[in-house]
Amino acid sequence: MSTTDMSMGKIIFYEDRNFQGRSYECMSDCPDMSSYLSRCHSCRVESGCFMVYDRPNFMGNQYFMRRGEYSDYMSMLGMSGGIRSCRMITMHRGQFRMKIFERENFQGQSHELMEDCDNIMERYRMSDCMSSQVMDGHWLMYEQPHFRGRMMYLRPGEYRSFREMGMGNMRFMSMKRIMDMC
């Protein structure tokens, strides 16, 4: 049996670099930050973990944020438009399980994962991963082998088409469980 730890996280966003300017504290999901800040150039994660997105409604490029200070977030990660939305990641305790598919709509070669996979090409001889079903746990999928490059956060659910989720030009080559990271 799996459980999810609902303990709160807290992230503070600042309009300017080095934690200057107006700020906005967030302790849950925020689909559109534009009503709180006109821009975001730095942030501080005081507790928990968050995914931040460069477009509203949890779309676009995603970045995993754990406890720490990010004094010049845009330069550090190459975000040109700043942070537009964020999602708090609740910690999962228990089993991790997901199934990855080579093509959209759960078609083509498939494999079930219960642990991190640093290279799907080497381990499964899969040249691409375009859909998945997450049964248990929270996962990060990476564009390059060995957990590098752009990433996408997946929580339990069905993901029929990464392309339709705004990830059309990305090929996912490694997957990592989010555990003991926050």
N, C-alpha and C positions, 0 to 999 in steps of 0.2 A: 504494500500500500504506500502511495506517495502522498506527501503533504507539501504545502507551500508556505514558507515563512512570510507572513504579511508585514514584517517590521518595516517601518517607514525609512525612506531615504530622503535626503535633502540636498538640493543643488541650488546654487545662487548664480544667476547670470548677471553680467555687467555690460553696459553699453560700450565702454572703452577698454583699452588694454590695461593691464596691471590693476585690475579690480577697481577701476575709476568710473565715474558717471553714475547714472541711474542704475538701480539693481532690481531684480525680481527673484524672489525665493519660490521654489517649486518643490512640492513633496508628493506629487502624483503625475499622471500623464497630462501633457499640455499640447493639444493639437495645433494651436496657433498662438505664437508668442507676440505677434505684431501689435496686439492691443496693450501689451505690458511694456515692451521695449521697441525702439525703432531699429536697433541693430544689436548684435552681441559679439564682442571681441574677446571676452575672457569669462571664465567661470571657475567656481570652487565647488567640488563635490564634498560635502561634509559627512555624509553617510550614505550607504547603499551604492547601487550602480544604476546608471542610466544609459539609454541610447539617445543620441541627439541626431537630428535630421536637418538637412539644409533646405527642406521644403515643408510647407504646412501639411498637416494630416499624416505625419509619420511617413513621408515620401522622400525620395531622392537619396543622396549619399548619406550613409549612416556611420556613426562613430561611437564606440563603446567607451564610456567614462566611468572610472572607478574613483574611489576616494583620493583626493589630491587637488592641487592647484594648477590651473591652466591659464597663465598670465597673458598669453597671446595666442589664443586658441586658433584663430584663423590662419596665421602664418604657420603654426605648428602642423596643422593637418591639411593645409591648402584649400580651405573653404573660401570660396569667393563671395558667396551670398550671405554668410553667417548662419547662425542657428535659427531655425524657424519653428521647430517643434521638438518635444522630448517625451520619452516614455520611460517610466520607472520600471526596473526589472526586479520582480519579486524573486527571492531565492527559493530554489526548488530543492527539496530533500527527498531522496528516493531514487528510483530507477530512471535512467535516461534511455529513450528509444525513439528512433526516427527511421523512416524509409526514404531513400533517395531514388529518383528516376532519371533516366537518361534524357527523356523527352517530356514535353508538356503533357498535361492531363494524365499523369501517372502511366505513361507509355514507355516502351523500350526496356532496356536492361534495368534491373532494380536490385538494391541491396539494403538490408536492415543494419543499422548501426546502433551500438549501445555504448560505444566509447569514441574518443577522438579519432579522426582520420586525417593524417597529415598530407595525404596525396591519393586522391581517388583514382588517378590514372595508374599509379604503380600498384595499389592494393586491389582494385577491382577491374582494371582495364577499361574504365569508363572515360570517354573523351569529353563528356559534358554532363551537367546535372541541371535539369530545367524545371523540375517539380519535386515536391516532397510532401510527406505526411509526418507530422511530429506527434507521436503518441504520448511521450513523457519527457518532461524537462524543457529547458530553454537552451538554445543552440546559437552559435555564431557560425555563419558560412563565409568563407574567405575566397576571394578571387584567385589567389595564387596558392600553390602548395606551401606547406609548412606555416600556415596561419598568417599569411602576409597579404597585403593589398586591401582593396576595398572590402567591406563586409556587409552582411545582412543578418539581422536578428530574427530568429524564428521561435515562437512559443507554440504550445500545443494547438494543432489545427491542420487544415489542408491547404496546401499552396499549389494550385493547379498550373500556374504559369508565372515564373519569375519575370518573364518579359512583360507581361501585362501589369506587373507590380512596379514597373518603372526600372527594371534591371535588365533591359533588353540586350545591352552590349556587354554584359558580364557573363563570364563562365566561372562557375564555382568549382574550386579544385580541392578544398580542405574544409573540414567541419570540426568545431570544438564545443564541448559542453560548457555551459556557464555554471561552474561550481567552484566554490572556494575562491572566487575572484573578487568578491566584494568585501 
